[in-house]
Structures are given as structure tokens and as C-alpha cells.
Amino acid sequence: MRPRTVKLSLLATLSFLFCGLPAFAQSSPPATTTQIAQLQSQIANAQMSADNAWMLISAALVLLMTGPGLALFYGGLVRRKNVLSIMMQSFAMMCIITVVWAFFGYSLAFSSGTPFIGGLQHAFLRGVGLQPNPSYGATIPAQSYMIYQLMFAIITPAVITGAFAERMKFHSMALFLTLWSIFVYSPLAHMVWGKGGFLSASLGGAFPCLDFAGGTVVEIASGISALVCALYLGKRIGYPKEPMTPHSLVLSFTGACLLWVGWLGFNAGSAFSAGPLATSAFVNTQFAAASAAILWAACEWIHRGKPSALGAVSGAVAGLVAITPAAGFVQPMPALLIGTVAGITCYFMVVKVKFWFGYDDSLDAFGVHGIGGTIGALLTGVFASSAINPIFKSASGATLPSGVIEGNWHQLINQFVGVAIAWGISIVGTLIILKVVDLTIGLRVTPEHEDEGLDITQHGEEGYDFAS
């Protein structure tokens, strides 16, 4: 191409570009608006992906608490002839409660209804899809919230099995805990966490009880129900005269450590997002468990001359229980204090009070979960801080004090109301269900079966075959 032709072509191109600038400038704002909308959508999707990933991981951690965590912890504490039976009870809850939850358990707990129980709008998971339910988790799918709450519904009745270990029929256990999850757990979950629940602090409850991850719903409900079971069934044959020492502290130690790890998802996951509140709950959980373990071991050292491995891990579980309702409401130093109080008090309940009254709470579900949960629920009302979780707002949107340390003495009353309702429902509901099951199919195994062991009599197998 000749130089003159090249110059003319370049001039024509430049003229076209300059002439098109006004049109380009006029079309820029719509393009920019579109880009901003796309960017906002991408940010929202990224937040949902991050929060959802954390919630699915947390759900898996909570399931880890039941099996293998609780199964190993309880499995090591019973006698060798009952190791499979107690582990099978935890596994059975993983299966049975999942189906009950899908049919109507979730709906009773989290659909709209009365202040005391939900309805059946979400029966068979109708309307529980992959879009968020703003009432329960604005940045996660409704199914993620549902599956996370399922893991709580699984471990709660599994905790109760520690109270009647080594003496209840397997099919009776399955029926009793299925009914318990429907008539005790679901109403409590709705009252504390459901929209419009009587004790809900964030969704319009008449008595806003602060319970971040289940101090009343999980710990008090399971622990108090455990005591009722222990009293109703009576003592194991030979208790307390015959030695009934744990057959494998190695299993129990491993299970307790898995419970500790899983509890980080249990509490931090209850923030329902991967934000700063989850960090606070994570930190508080770790701190309370450590301080409770130290104090339990110290009490044991002073009282018996030696700190035991079982005592240390039992203390850690007590601290984890106590911090559960407070995890997302308190500062780290109060979390240490809550663990300290739980370690001392739960040790006293297990070592002294249980001996004084003579009840056979086989694996100390009441002394650790019932008492630890009660302590934690009440201390939440004392140490709750609006700097961590500004849950209470005025009509104008201003942050209000959360706990006693900020001047909100009324919150302690709310906590007492929540604790009293949890105790009442657990006692009455558990007693009625036990009586119904006992009258229909019976609860306790025969003395011969108890002596032989539940592994053989209920499942036809043994945990350890020393002959092979």
C-alpha cells in the first residue's frame, strides 16, 4: 500500500473514533450500571458460597460429635459386654432422627405455628429448598440450615443414652427417643430458635432467652431427661457395690477429643455465617473447655491425690456444655470464667451429689450436661455483651444492653424462665413417654440379659472376640 493511502486510512480511522466518542459517552452509564449490578450479584454469590461452605463443614463437625465422638466416649465408659450396645444407640439416632426430621421434626421446630410448637407447613421438607429463608439464614440455602439443625436433633437424644446405659432394651430405646425427639426436643427448639417462639431472643419471643447454640434446647433437655430416665429405670444390678469401671479409657479419651473438635462447629456454626461472630464463638468454646478441664483436674488432684485422664476430659466436656448458650454472646475472659465455674460445679455433682443421693446416672449425663447447661444458661444472662452480639435493639434501631454486666438485670430473669421451662418440659415429657413405652413394650432388659450383657442379648455379637 502506498504511503498516501496509508495516511488516508489512518485519518479515516481516527475520524471514526473521535466522532463515535459522544455516542460512547452517552452509552457508558447504562453499561456501568449493569456492571455494578453484576458485581453486587457476584459479591452476594461469593458470600453465600463462603457462608454455605462453613455451614456444611460445621454440620459435618456436629455429626462427628455423635459418631464417632459420643459413641467412643460412652463406649469406653461402659463394661466390655456393653460396648457395642451403647455405640449402636448413638448410631441408631443418626439414622432414626434423620428420617423423623425429614418427615415432620424440622417442621415442628422451625415452621410457623404457636409460640410453643411449629406447624406442618414444612412436613416432608415442603418449601425447604436451595434458596435462603431470611428468618433463619439470609446467606445460606434453607436446606443447609435444615441439615445443620438436624445434627443437633441427632446428638441431643444420643446424650440421654448415657443415663440408662447397660439396662434398656434396644427397641424400647429406639421408640422412647423417637417420641422424645418429637414431643420434647422439637417444641423446645421452636420456643428458643423458631420464629415467634416463646423464648426466642431474635425472632419475637415473649421472654427472650439467650441461647446461642443449645444450652437449654440441647444440654438442659438431654441432661434433665437423663436424670428422669436413671430414676425411672432404677440402678444397674450390683450398683454401687460391684465395681463398674470403664473398660477402655483409650476409647473414651479419643471420643472426648473428637467431641471437643466437633464442638467448635457446634458453637461457631451457630453464627450461620463465616463472619466475626463465628470467630468469637470459636474462641470462647476453646477457652471454656480448657479452663474447665484444668479446674476439674485440679479438684480431683486435691481430693484424690492424682489428676486422672478421665477427669480431665470430663472437665473439658463440662466446659463445652456450659459455654454452649454463651458462645456467641460473651467476651473471651468471661468464657474462661464460665468454664472454671462449670469445671468445679460439675465435678462436685458427679463425685459428691451423685454419691449422696445414690442415683445411677451411668455415664453422668445429668451431672455434666444438665448441670453444666443450667450454669451456662444463667451465666449467659450475666456476661452477655452487646459488643459481641448486639441482639437487642430499640424501636429506633439503637443497640440495647445485653446482660447484667451492661446493666440489663432483666435478662437474668429471662434466663431463669428459659431454664425453668426447659427443666419442666424435660421432666414431664420424659416421664410421660417413659411410662407409655414401659406399659406397651417394656423398658428394661431382664436381669439375665443384663448380667450377660446387651451386646449379645440385644445384637447377637461382641465388641471383642479374644478367641480369634
SEKE-898176 format. One record per residue (C-alpha): x, y, z; residue in three letters. Coordinates in steps of 0.001 Angstrom, whole numbers, padded with zeros to 6 digits, always signed. Each point is the difference from the previous one (the first is absolute). Layout:
N
XYZALA;...
This chain:
468
+000000+000000+000000MET;+001269+003448-000923ARG;+000863+002545+002766PRO;-002800+002391-001040ARG;-002547-002842+000200THR;+001255-000957+003477VAL;-000335+003589+001218LYS;-003537+000268-001360LEU;-000988-003294+001672SER;+001479+001094+003354LEU;-001763+003374-000247LEU;-003313-001718-000702ALA;+000446-002325+003000THR;+000811+002861+002359LEU;-002973+002003-001293SER;-002288-002945+000628PHE;+001272-000412+003568LEU;-000317+003666+000895PHE;-003412+000275-001565CYS;-001162-003039+001938GLY;+001144+001343+003401LEU;-003238+001918+000726PRO;-002064-003093-000702ALA;+002378-002098+002143PHE;-000218+002541+002817ALA;-003798-000044-000145GLN;-000095-003836+000198SER;+002506-000239+002903SER;-002416+000523+002936PRO;-002264-002949-000913PRO;+003051-002208-000423ALA;+001408+001138+003346THR;-003314-000601+001763THR;-000138-003490-001431THR;+003552-000675+001088GLN;-000756+001176+003548ILE;-003052-002255+000162ALA;+002071-002923-001243GLN;+002712+000750+002543LEU;-002527+000151+002838GLN;-001425-003311-001103SER;+003458-001546-000084GLN;+000751+001314+003486ILE;-003269-001411+001339ALA;+000707-003358-001651ASN;+003514-000028+001440ALA;-001326+000729+003489GLN;-002618-002725-000323MET;+002619-002475-001200SER;+002317+000839+002906ALA;-002741-000125+002627ASP;-001467-003169-001461ASN;+003396-001711-000051ALA;+000488+000827+003682TRP;-003469-001252+000890MET;+000457-003312-001815LEU;+003366-000496+001708ILE;-001585+000869+003348SER;-002836-002443-000625ALA;+002546-002740-000660ALA;+001856+000934+003207LEU;-003199-000262+002036VAL;-000769-003401-001500LEU;+003564-000993+000928LEU;-000960+000712+003614MET;-002577-002816+000011THR;+001893-002548-002022GLY;+002819-000579+000700PRO;+000339+002575+002827GLY;-002798-000866+002427LEU;-000039-003647-001087ALA;+003664-000418+000936LEU;-000281+002101+003157PHE;-002947-001982+001327TYR;+001305-003259-001458GLY;+003153+000118+002063GLY;-001846+000865+003207LEU;-002265-003066+000096VAL;+001046-003565+000800ARG;+001429-002093-002816ARG;-003190-002040-000415LYS;-001975+003147-000890ASN;+002386+001945-002233VAL;-001800-000741-003284LEU;-003462+000605+001437SER;+000767+003532+001171ILE;+001787+000854-003249MET;-002899-001434-001980MET;-002386+002280+001859GLN;+001893+003081-001219SER;+000091-001387-003532PHE;-003726-000760+000135ALA;-000700+003661+000786MET;+002007+001024-003073MET;-002363-002091-002108CYS;-003398+000234+001717ILE;+000002+003716+000806ILE;+001057+000834-003565THR;-003164-001610-001353VAL;-002230+001515+002710VAL;+001544+003430-000662TRP;-000725-000278-003722ALA;-003596-001130+000544PHE;-001149+002589+002545PHE;+002605+000653+002711GLY;+001502+002993-001772TYR;-003443+001410-000729SER;-001087-000273+003633LEU;+003119+001855+001070ALA;+000379+002699-002650PHE;-003227+000617-001885SER;-002535+002624+001055SER;-002400-001028+002716GLY;-000731+000881+003596THR;+002580+001441+002434PRO;+000517-003557+001271PHE;+000063-002241-003076ILE;+000295+000403-003747GLY;-002437-001216-002595GLY;+000202-002481-002867LEU;+000622+002444-002855GLN;+003438-001538-000551HIS;-001024-003632+000512ALA;+001940-002257-002373PHE;+002226+003072-000539LEU;-002563+001840-002102ARG;+001307+003471-000748GLY;+003463-000794+001370VAL;+002078+000547-003111GLY;+003266+001531-001119LEU;-001062+003612+000468GLN;+000624+001709+003357PRO;-002669+000377+002634ASN;+000711+003552+001270PRO;-001375-000796+003454SER;+002628-002661+000632TYR;+002935+000688-002296GLY;+000013+002756-002593ALA;+003172-001189-001737THR;-000373-003791+000046ILE;-002455-002353-001710PRO;-002965-001059+002112ALA;+001115-003606-000380GLN;+003387+000846+001496SER;-001709+001457+003057TYR;-002247-003048+000180MET;+002853-002514-000186ILE;+002066+001912+002554TYR;-002891+000010+002468GLN;-000508-003703-000669LEU;+003424-000730+001490MET;-001118+001658+003250PHE;-003183-002053-000014ALA;+002115-003156-000371ILE;+002507+000519+002806ILE;-002505+001234+002601THR;-001852-003301+000530PRO;+003275-001877-000441ALA;+001341+001767+003113VAL;-002903-001407+002037ILE;+001123-003582-000681THR;+002842+000524+002452GLY;-002476+000057+002902ALA;-001618-003383-000690PHE;+003080-001699-001442ALA;+000203-003786+000476GLU;-003654-000565+000925ARG;-002553+001085-002650MET;-001275-002138-002893LYS;+001147+001174-003402PHE;-003465+000195-001565HIS;-001331+001794+003084SER;+002838+002488-000223MET;-000783+000634-003660ALA;-003700+000617+000660LEU;+000584+002100+003112PHE;+002558+002331-001605LEU;-002045+000331-003191THR;-002996+001180+002019LEU;+002267+002169+002134TRP;+001406+001781-003049SER;-003550+000782-001173ILE;-001668+001014+003260PHE;+002888+001479+001988VAL;+002779+001099-002344TYR;-002047+001521-002832SER;-002159+002210+002258PRO;+003068+001266+001885LEU;+001840+000706-003249ALA;-002975+001959-001282HIS;-000390+001999+003201MET;+003670+001033+000087VAL;+000978+000224-003682TRP;-003235-000037-002011GLY;-001667+003101-001408LYS;-002469+001276+002585GLY;+001205-002547+002564GLY;-000825+000804+003612PHE;+003678+000228+001035LEU;+001478+001274-003268SER;+002365+002941+000523ALA;+000296+000993-003653SER;-003332-001003-001521LEU;-002643+001569+002219GLY;-000157-002086+003173GLY;-001972+001139+003050ALA;+002913-000931+002288PHE;+003177+000444-002090PRO;+002334-002663+001381CYS;+003557+000196-001320LEU;+001044-003440-001229ASP;+002584+000184-002752PHE;+000538-003682-000734ALA;-002247-002093+002234GLY;+000563+000417+003741GLY;-003713-000465+000652THR;-001054-001867-003149VAL;+002827-002534-000005VAL;+001873-000099+003299GLU;-002706+000620+002625ILE;-002572-002038-001932ALA;+002280-003030-000366SER;+001542+000240+003473GLY;-003258+000389+001941ILE;-001687-002689-002078SER;+002981-002224+000749ALA;-000573+000359+003740LEU;-003684-000888-000415VAL;+000995-003118-001950CYS;+002539-001043+002624ALA;-002534+000393+002814LEU;-002821-001723-001908TYR;+002015-003058-001071LEU;+001814-000370+003294GLY;+003558-001079+000647LYS;+001984-002567-001913ARG;+000211-003395+001679ILE;+002794+000181+002556GLY;+000328+003800-000018TYR;+001750+001487+001942PRO;+001426-002985+001881LYS;+001551-001742-002994GLU;+002770+001777-001957PRO;-001229+001332-003348MET;+003133+001669-001243THR;+000456+001138-003618PRO;+001326-002802-002153HIS;+002094+002245-002312SER;+001079+003494+000944LEU;+001872+000160-003308VAL;-003313-000086-001871LEU;-001520+002573+002337SER;+003000+002313-000243PHE;-000086-000148-003799THR;-003743+000596-000055GLY;+000263+002993+002336ALA;+002639+001611-002208CYS;-002229-000514-003037LEU;-002859+001598+001929LEU;+002210+003018+000689TRP;+000892+000381-003674VAL;-003604-000467-001112GLY;-001223+002501+002579TRP;+001850+002763-001819LEU;-002431-000521-002879GLY;-002870-000476+002448PHE;+000497+003472+001483ASN;+001751+002016-002705ALA;-002330-001381-002666GLY;-002931+001435+001928SER;+001008+003433-001309ALA;-001393-001234-003355PHE;+002684+001917-001861SER;+003771+000015-000319ALA;+000280+003444+001597GLY;+001442+001460+003209PRO;-002756-001477+002184LEU;+001137-003487-000977ALA;+003528+000944+001054THR;-001246+001175+003384SER;-001927-003220+000597ALA;+002993-002084-001111PHE;+002394+001793+002375VAL;-002412-000150+002942ASN;-000588-003709-000520THR;+003710-000778+000103GLN;+000611+002158+003065PHE;-002876-001408+002061ALA;+000915-003615-000736ALA;+003618+000531+001015ALA;-000784+001826+003253SER;-002619-002566+001032ALA;+002391-002885-000652ALA;+002673+001645+002147ILE;-002392+000692+002883LEU;-001525-003502-000048TRP;+003482-001522+000027ALA;+001081+002363+002789ALA;-003018-000954+002127CYS;+000753-003657-000566GLU;+003674+000520+000822TRP;-000894+001659+003299ILE;-002745-002471+000865HIS;+001592-003281-001112ARG;+003676+000805-000255GLY;+000261-000575-003756LYS;-001482+001585-003129PRO;-001512-002679-002213SER;-000313-000046-003778ALA;-003736-000688+000289LEU;-000405+002915+002365GLY;+001818+002394-002316ALA;-002066-000887-003060VAL;-003213+000017+002041SER;+000878+003522+001114GLY;+000552+001052-003596ALA;-003442-001324-000956VAL;-001526+001894+002951ALA;+001602+003221-001239GLY;-001227-000610-003526LEU;-003517-000557+001312VAL;+000008+003146+002130ALA;+001311+002328-002708ILE;-002515-001235-002584THR;-002770+002534+000799PRO;+002513+002821+000520ALA;+002418-000653-002871ALA;-001256+002775-002273GLY;-000835+002516+002712PHE;+003007+000370+002321VAL;+003590+001219-000036GLN;+002927-002483+000264PRO;+000804+000692+003662MET;-003565-000675+001192PRO;+000151-003189-002091ALA;+002983-001099+002083LEU;-001953+000777+003151LEU;-003044-001941-001176ILE;+002230-003000-000651GLY;+001558+000361+003431THR;-003365+000017+001765VAL;-001203-002962-002069ALA;+003120-002049+000708GLY;-000351+000409+003771ILE;-003789-000357+000198THR;-000330-003001-002316CYS;+002808-001785+001840TYR;-001878+000535+003254PHE;-003234-001323-001518MET;+001629-003125-001424VAL;+002217-000856+002957VAL;-002035+001171+003003LYS;-003685+000594-000788VAL;-000392-003193-002016LYS;+001501-001950+002919PHE;-002206+001719+002590TRP;-003267-000715-001821PHE;+001031-003376-001433GLY;-001577+000308-003455TYR;+001603-002008-002804ASP;+000634+002524-002765ASP;+002325-002496-001660SER;+002161+002377-002045LEU;-000789+003271+001824ASP;-002195+001574-002657ALA;-001884+001936+002684PHE;+003037+001141+001980GLY;+001799+001303-003093VAL;-002687+000976-002502HIS;-002964+000849+002230GLY;+001968+001982+002573ILE;+002575+001378-002451GLY;-002760+001194-002320GLY;-001852+001671+002859THR;+003137+001799+001185ILE;+000796+001177-003501GLY;-003529+001231-000693ALA;-000120+002093+003166LEU;+003516+001416-000386LEU;-000835+000974-003574THR;-002489+002455+001437GLY;+002746+001435+002198VAL;+002861+000343-002491PHE;-001794+000586-003339ALA;+001572+002964-001769SER;-001550+002152-002708SER;+003522+000627-001315ALA;+000118-003656-001058ILE;-003596-000479-001079ASN;-002319+003043-000058PRO;-003100-002153+000026ILE;-002310+002444+001786PHE;-001070+003192-001809LYS;-002250+002916+000891SER;-002878+001120-002222ALA;+002353+002510-001606SER;+002638-002667-000684GLY;+002398+000947+002786ALA;+001909-002833+001703THR;-001261-000898+003470LEU;+001928-001676+002861PRO;+000135-003785-000135SER;+000915-001311+003444GLY;+000387+000892+003654VAL;+003540+001338-000466ILE;-001477+002647-002295GLU;-002822+000812+002388GLY;-002719-002240-001466ASN;-001027-001855+003161TRP;-003283-001034-001601HIS;+001868-002371-002289GLN;+000877-002195+002958LEU;-003728-000413+000629ILE;-000486-001011-003617ASN;+002747-002576+000372GLN;-001633-001415+003136PHE;-003295-000282-001891VAL;+001714-001840-002847GLY;+001760-002372+002387VAL;-003195-000674+001948ALA;-001978-000777-003163ILE;+002744-002295-001301ALA;+000129-001854+003325TRP;-003797-000256+000188GLY;-000563-001262-003532ILE;+002886-002465+000303SER;-001241-001460+003298ILE;-003687-000259-000875VAL;+000451-000989-003643GLY;+002644-002635+000732THR;-001988-001541+002849LEU;-003166-000301-002108ILE;+001842-001537-002956ILE;+001876-002451+002234LEU;-003287-001117+001567LYS;-001678-000473-003385VAL;+002879-002053-001398VAL;+000306-002011+003193ASP;-003700-000896-000011LEU;+000025-001005-003668THR;+003276-001812-000710ILE;+001961+000291+003229GLY;+003222+001886+000587LEU;+002507-002031+001934ARG;+001721-003210-001020VAL;-000366-003052+002197THR;+002524-000538+002800PRO;+001411-002948-001935GLU;+000552+002110-003107HIS;+001497+002811+002038GLU;+002422-002417+001609ASP;+000976-001521-003343GLU;+000417+003381-001649GLY;-001981+001947-002594LEU;+002448-000671-002816ASP;-000976-003669-000121ILE;-003613+000214+001136THR;-001041+003014-002106GLN;+002264-000294-003055HIS;+001367-003539-000042GLY;+003639+001034-000189GLU;+002939+001059+002141GLU;+002213+003037-000169GLY;+003132-002058+000566TYR;+000617-003581-001150ASP;+003029-001167+001940PHE;-000282-003541-001375ALA;+000828+000904-003599SER;
